[in-house]
Amino acid sequence: MNIFRKKSISNAPVPSELRLDPVSRDWVVIATGRAKRPEHFRKETRPELEDSITNCPFETLIGQERANKAFYKSKKVEKIPEDQSTLEWTTVAIPNKYPAFTLSNSLRERKVGPYQVMDGVGFHEVIITKDHTRDIPQFSQQETKELVDMYQECYLELMEGKFVHYISIFKNKGAGAGATIAHPHSQIIATAITDPDIQRSLDNSYEFFEKKKQCVHCVMLEWDRKEKSRIIYENDCFVSLCPFASRVAFEIRIYPVQHLAYFEKSDEHQKECLADILLITMQKLAKGLKDPDYNYFIHTAPTNVWTYDHYHWHFEILPKTATWAGFELGTGIEISTIEPEKAAEFLRLQ
């Protein structure tokens, strides 16, 4: 296994700001470190992602960093060769050059009029797989397992950081999903807050547990596995399915069959099974929808001292099959244009 990680440093001149909407109770990030001028938002033709290896910033950065022994810092590497050219890697984690969150010794919580504000304190890293063009659907199971290992390794180290309350692991693939670099990569952000989406999931899961004394995800999974029409694939430890109330066409979720609240506590067998189901699911999605743009992310319990045994961690995969318009933006109600039962049946056959 050749995975390497460079420790985060504070490399943003101005910290981002977290601002709380007192009505929705949603936090938003004002990314001052990534600030643009107002005229940059004028409508114009957007460039496509740069596919050239020569112009890829990740290829350039990694080439430069190979000369720096401090770049390769991992618990899995005991000794770094003197000749850096002999040091091969396949997956690497580095600090984001333009982080949304940065290190600090203080949150600087404060009031601005009726609003609550704090600095965007945390960590922002990029996880890069070596090949410039091959992505998960072209990976072997070993390569996919290596990516899962890196997610876990980064998570376990970042959760020890000061002010870290929640850690988000996500991947944006393609310009339509918000990616700005074509080279396959994921990101991991550790923050001092729990984001509104996961907080709603935690609250609603807890409410169900208090009433029914059961995990709502386990109840849904039991019914889905019995009913079978939305199942895409399953193995010893995980189930891949199109959820009953899919938000977008071909939405996919991957759940551990066993009730587990914390992704980072996955053991080796569970990670092998996760690599298997993630690989096969992404292969089916790529084949069925001709390699669509997508976002995926891991929803797992926060890192704080509270116990979240009522929660059930999972992957969510959202292909970019539609664009939000007035109804979705105005109501927050998403419109999916295919029944999840038909979507799952189609993907099963791929």
For each residue, the residues with C-beta under 8 A, 3 or more apart:
1: 76 146 149
2: 88 89 90 91 146
3: 74 76 89 90 91 92 93 146 149 150 153
4: 71 72 73 74 77 89 91 92 93
5: 73 74 92 93 94 125 150 153 154 157
6: 65 70 71 72 73 92 93 94 95
7: 73 95
8: 95 103 123 124 125
9: 95 103
10: 102 103 104
11: 95 97 99 102
12: 15 16 33 98 99 102
13: 33
14: 32 33 35
15: 12 32 33 102 104 119 120 121
16: 12 29 30 31 32 33 34 99 100 101 102 119 120
17: 29 30 32 117 118 119 120
18: 27 28 29 30 117 118 119 120 191 192 193
19: 27 28 29 30 115 116 117
20: 25 26 27 115 116 117
21: 24 25 26 27 28
22: 25 114 115 116
23:
24: 21 196
25: 20 21 22 196
26: 20 21 196
27: 18 19 20 21 193 195 196
28: 18 19 21
29: 16 17 18 19 100 101 120
30: 16 17 18 19
31: 16 34 35 100 120
32: 14 15 16 17 35
33: 12 13 14 15 16 98 99 100 102
34: 16 31 98 100
35: 14 31 32
36: 40 41
37: 40
38: 41
39: 42
40: 36 37
41: 36 38
42: 39
43:
44:
45:
46: 175
47: 50
48: 175
49: 174 175 179 180 181 182
50: 47 55 56 181 182
51: 133 182
52: 55 56
53: 56 59 132
54: 59
55: 50 52
56: 50 52 53 59 60 132 181 182 183
57: 60 61 97 181
58: 61 62 126 128 132 181 183 185
59: 53 54 56 62 63 132 183
60: 56 57 63 64
61: 57 58 64 65 94 97
62: 58 59 65 66 92 128
63: 59 60 66
64: 60 61 67 68
65: 6 61 62 68 71 94
66: 62 63 71 84 85 87
67: 64 84
68: 64 65 71
69: 72 80 84
70: 6 73
71: 4 6 65 66 68 94
72: 4 6 69 77 80 87 89
73: 4 5 6 7 70 77
74: 3 4 5 77 153
75: 153
76: 1 3 153
77: 4 72 73 74 80
78:
79:
80: 69 72 77 84 87
81: 84 86 87
82:
83: 86 87
84: 66 67 69 80 81 87
85: 66
86: 81 83
87: 66 72 80 81 83 84
88: 2
89: 2 3 4 72 92 130
90: 2 3 129 130 143 146
91: 2 3 4 127 128 129 130 146 147 149 150
92: 3 4 5 6 62 89 127 128 130
93: 3 4 5 6 125 126 127 128 150 153 154 188
94: 5 6 61 65 71 125 126 128
95: 6 7 8 9 11 99 123 124 125 126
96: 99 100 124 125 126 187
97: 11 57 61
98: 12 33 34
99: 11 12 16 33 95 96 102 123 124
100: 16 29 31 33 34 96 120 124 189
101: 16 29 120 121 122 123 124 189 190 191
102: 10 11 12 15 16 33 99 120 121 122 124
103: 8 9 10 121 122 123 161
104: 10 15 107 108 119 121 163
105: 162
106: 119 121
107: 104 118 119 121 163 192
108: 104 118 119
109: 116 117 118
110: 116 117 118
111: 114 115 116 117
112: 115 117
113:
114: 22 111
115: 19 20 22 111 112
116: 19 20 22 109 110 111
117: 17 18 19 20 109 110 111 112
118: 17 18 107 108 109 110 121 192
119: 15 16 17 18 104 106 107 108
120: 15 16 17 18 29 31 100 101 102 191
121: 15 101 102 103 104 106 107 118 163 191 192
122: 101 102 103 161 163 164 189 190 191 192
123: 8 95 99 101 103 158 161 164 188 189 190
124: 8 95 96 99 100 101 102 187 188 189 190
125: 5 8 93 94 95 96 154 158 187 188 189
126: 58 93 94 95 96 185 186 187
127: 91 92 93 147 150 151 154 185 186 187 188
128: 58 62 91 92 93 94 183 184 185
129: 90 91 134 135 139 143 147 184 185
130: 89 90 91 92
131: 134 184
132: 53 56 58 59 182 183 184
133: 51 184
134: 129 131 138 139 184
135: 129 138 139 173 184
136: 139 144 147 184 278 279 282 283
137: 279 282 283 285 286 287 291
138: 134 135
139: 129 134 135 136 143 144 147 279
140: 143 144
141: 144 145 272 275 276 279
142: 145 146 275
143: 90 129 139 140 146 147
144: 136 139 140 141 147 148 275 276 278 279
145: 141 142 148 149 271 272 275
146: 1 2 3 90 91 142 143 149 150
147: 91 127 129 136 139 143 144 150 151 186 275
148: 144 145 151 152 266 271 274 275 278
149: 1 3 91 145 146 152 153 271
150: 3 5 91 93 127 146 147 153 154
151: 127 147 148 154 155 169 186 188 263 298
152: 148 149 155 156 263 264 266 271
153: 3 5 74 75 76 93 149 150 156 157
154: 5 93 125 127 150 151 157 158 169 188
155: 151 152 158 159 167 169 188 263 264
156: 152 153 159 160 264
157: 5 153 154 160 161
158: 123 125 154 155 161 164 167 188 190
159: 155 156 164 167 190 264 303
160: 156 157 164
161: 103 122 123 157 158 164 190
162: 105
163: 104 107 121 122 192
164: 122 123 158 159 160 161 167 190 191 192 303
165: 191 192 193 194 302 303 304
166: 190 191 193 194 195 198 302 303
167: 155 158 159 164 188 189 190 191 300 303
168: 188 189 190 191 195 297 298
169: 151 154 155 186 187 188 263 297 298
170: 186 187 188 189 295 296 297 298
171: 185 186 187 294 295 296 297
172: 177 178 179 187 295
173: 135 177 179 184 293 294 295
174: 49 177 179 292 293 294 320
175: 46 48 49 178 179 180 293
176: 293 320
177: 172 173 174 293 294 295 320
178: 172 175 295
179: 49 172 173 174 175 182 293
180: 49 175
181: 49 50 56 57 58 185
182: 49 50 51 56 132 179
183: 56 58 59 128 132
184: 128 129 131 132 133 134 135 136 173
185: 58 126 127 128 129 171 181
186: 126 127 147 151 169 170 171
187: 96 124 125 126 127 169 170 171 172
188: 93 123 124 125 127 151 154 155 158 167 168 169 170
189: 100 101 122 123 124 125 167 168 170
190: 101 122 123 124 158 159 161 164 166 167 168
191: 18 101 120 121 122 164 165 166 167 168 195
192: 18 107 118 121 122 163 164 165
193: 18 27 165 166
194: 165 166 198 199 202 302
195: 27 166 168 191 198 199
196: 24 25 26 27 199 200
197: 200 201 299
198: 166 194 195 201 202 299 302
199: 194 195 196 202 203
200: 196 197 203 204
201: 197 198 204 205 299 311
202: 194 198 199 205 206 301 302 308 311
203: 199 200 206 207
204: 200 201 207 208 216
205: 201 202 208 209 215 216 217 310 311 312
206: 202 203 209 210 310 311
207: 203 204 210 211
208: 204 205 211 212 214 215 216 219 310
209: 205 206 212 213 214 215 216 310
210: 206 207 213
211: 207 208
212: 208 209 216 219
213: 209 210
214: 208 209 218 219
215: 205 208 209 218 219 259 310 311 312
216: 204 205 208 209 212 219 220 312
217: 205 220 221 255 259 311 312 314
218: 214 215 221 222 259 312
219: 208 212 214 215 216 222 223
220: 216 217 223 224 243 244
221: 217 218 224 225 239 255 257
222: 218 219 225 226
223: 219 220 226 227
224: 220 221 227 228 230 231 239 241 244
225: 221 222 228 231 234 239
226: 222 223
227: 223 224 230
228: 224 225 231
229: 341 344 345
230: 224 227 241 242 243 244 340 341 344
231: 224 225 228 234 239 240 241 344 348
232: 240 241 242 252 281 284 344 347 348
233: 239 240 277 280 281 284 348
234: 225 231 238 239 240 257 277
235: 238 273 276 277
236: 257 269 273
237: 256 257 258 269 270 273 274
238: 234 235 254 255 256 257 273 274 276 277
239: 221 224 225 231 233 234 254 255 257 277
240: 231 232 233 234 252 253 254 277 280 281
241: 224 230 231 232 252 253 255 344
242: 230 232 246 250 251 252 253 340 341 343 344 347
243: 220 230 246 251 253 340
244: 220 224 230 340
245:
246: 242 243 249 250 251 336 340 343
247: 251 318 334 336
248: 251 318 319 321 322 334 336
249: 246 319 321 322 336 337 338 343
250: 242 246 285 288 289 292 319 321 338 343 347
251: 242 243 246 247 248 316 317 318 319 336 340 343
252: 232 240 241 242 281 285 315 316 317 319 347
253: 240 241 242 243 314 315 316 317
254: 238 239 240 274 277 278 281 314 315 317
255: 217 221 238 239 241 312 314 315
256: 237 238 259 260 266 270 274 312 313 314
257: 221 234 236 237 238 239
258: 237
259: 215 217 218 256 312
260: 256 263 265 266 270 312 313
261: 300 301 308 309 310 311 312 313
262: 265 300 301 308 313
263: 151 152 155 169 260 266 298 300 313
264: 152 155 156 159 300
265: 260 262
266: 148 152 256 260 263 270 271 274
267: 270 271
268: 271 272
269: 236 237 272 273
270: 237 256 260 266 267 273 274
271: 145 148 149 152 266 267 268 274 275
272: 141 145 268 269 275 276
273: 235 236 237 238 269 270 276 277
274: 148 237 238 254 256 266 270 271 277 278
275: 141 142 144 145 147 148 271 272 278 279
276: 141 144 235 238 272 273 279 280
277: 233 234 235 238 239 240 254 273 274 280 281
278: 136 144 148 254 274 275 281 282 315
279: 136 137 139 141 144 275 276 282 283
280: 233 240 276 277 283 284
281: 232 233 240 252 254 277 278 284 285 317 347
282: 136 137 278 279 285 286 317
283: 136 137 279 280 286 287 350
284: 232 233 280 281 287 288 347 348 350
285: 137 250 252 281 282 288 289 292 294 317 319 347 350
286: 137 282 283 289 290 291 292
287: 137 283 284 290 350
288: 250 284 285 346 347 350
289: 250 285 286 292 319 321
290: 286 287
291: 137 286
292: 174 250 285 286 289 319 320 321
293: 173 174 175 176 177 179 319 320
294: 171 173 174 177 285 317 318 319 320
295: 170 171 172 173 177 178 317 318 320
296: 170 171 315 316 317 318
297: 168 169 170 171 315 316
298: 151 168 169 170 263 313 314 315 316
299: 197 198 201 313 314 315 316
300: 167 261 262 263 264 311 313
301: 202 261 262 308 311 313
302: 165 166 194 198 202 306 308
303: 159 164 165 166 167
304: 165
305:
306: 302
307:
308: 202 261 262 301 302 311
309: 261
310: 205 206 208 209 215 261
311: 201 202 205 206 215 217 261 300 301 308
312: 205 215 216 217 218 255 256 259 260 261
313: 256 260 261 262 263 298 299 300 301
314: 217 253 254 255 256 298 299
315: 252 253 254 255 278 296 297 298 299
316: 251 252 253 296 297 298 299
317: 251 252 253 254 281 282 285 294 295 296
318: 247 248 251 294 295 296
319: 248 249 250 251 252 285 289 292 293 294
320: 174 176 177 292 293 294 295
321: 248 249 250 289 292 337
322: 248 249 335 336 337
323:
324: 328 329 334
325: 328 329
326: 329 330
327: 330 331 333 335
328: 324 325 331 332 333 334 335
329: 324 325 326 332
330: 326 327
331: 327 328
332: 328 329
333: 327 328
334: 247 248 324 328
335: 322 327 328
336: 246 247 248 249 251 322 340
337: 249 321 322
338: 249 250 342 343
339: 342 343
340: 230 242 243 244 246 251 336 343 344
341: 229 230 242 344 345
342: 338 339 345 346
343: 242 246 249 250 251 338 339 340 346 347
344: 229 230 231 232 241 242 340 341 347 348
345: 229 341 342 348 349
346: 288 342 343 349 350
347: 232 242 250 252 281 284 285 288 343 344 350
348: 231 232 233 284 344 345
349: 345 346
350: 283 284 285 287 288 346 347
